[in-house]
Amino acid sequence: MLEQLSQLWRNKTAVLGLVIITVFMLTAVFAPLLSPHDPLETSLYDQLKPPVWHENGKWKNILGTDDLGRDTLSRIIFGARVSLAVALVSVGLAFVCGTLLGSISGYYKGTVDSIVMRIMDMILAFPYLLLAIVVVAYLGPSLRNAMMAIGVTYIPRFARIVRGSMLEEYEKDYVMAARSIGARDWRIIFLAILPNCMGPLIVQTTLSMASAILDAAALSFLGLGAQPPTPEWGGMIAMSRGLILRASWVMTFPGIAILLAVLGFNLFGDGLRDALDPRLRD
């Protein structure tokens, strides 16, 4: 473990990704303290004020305001809460369900394996964003349904990883020894085999967080995710797309927030992959 942490720490891009993730998480946790204004407060007097606009010698709206006079910076700060919450819940759902299905499929093999994997293949047969749109359209537009839809589309990713690792570990000596002393299947799966499969799962979880932020923004942009006036990055871009020529900052800064958040998780995920996979070490 110490060697892996050392390898991760020497990877400068991974450290940069971790710093970006930490900044966004702290921003989400302390949003009420960091936000200069109420993200839902409107002001007809302050409509479409440009960035770095000040009043009476004091900065008032550092990143400008939108068409309703709401402070862009405050909405981005509170939007971090929404985006990270969607990523955590949806990826957590996919992690739990995918790990359970993959473990059962890889351990019991045979008919159980065939049934589970064919269901996973059916889900993978659809473009995951299109499938998420269909699920949300059926359940109804809301942030909760968007989380569920994203989580469902990500389940095959985790299920296939766990199944492959389970098949690889199944014939090893420690598993055979556990079976020989009469250990129950659930103890062998969750206490013996699964801990040895956590490396790929951790990497997949980190990379899926980046994808979930993008998908949540896409669903909100289409009006299927977070509903107004909830401050969500994708929704902010959707509401301001008609202002791109007149007030470009209203959609530029939420887009930058999405870019940085996704970049942070991808950089850290790549660093974790390099540190946890011995084949990729120098």
Sequence and secondary structure as in RCSB ss.txt:
>XXXX:A:sequence
MLEQLSQLWRNKTAVLGLVIITVFMLTAVFAPLLSPHDPLETSLYDQLKPPVWHENGKWKNILGTDDLGRDTLSR
IIFGARVSLAVALVSVGLAFVCGTLLGSISGYYKGTVDSIVMRIMDMILAFPYLLLAIVVVAYLGPSLRNAMMAI
GVTYIPRFARIVRGSMLEEYEKDYVMAARSIGARDWRIIFLAILPNCMGPLIVQTTLSMASAILDAAALSFLGLG
AQPPTPEWGGMIAMSRGLILRASWVMTFPGIAILLAVLGFNLFGDGLRDALDPRLRD
>XXXX:A:secstr
 HHHHHHHHH HHHHHHHHHHHHHHHHHHTHHHH SS TT   GGGTT  TTEEETTEEEETT B TT  BHHHH
HHHHHHHHHHHHHHHHHHHHHHHHHHHHHHHHH HHHHHHHHHHHHHHHTS HHHHHHHHHHHH SSHHHHHHHH
HHHHHHHHHHHHHHHHHHHHTSHHHHHHHHTT  HHHIIIIIIGGGGHHHHHHHHHHHHHHHHHHHHHHHHTTSS
S TTS  HHHHHHHHGGGTTT THHHHHHHHHHHHHHHHHHHHHHHHHHHH GGG  
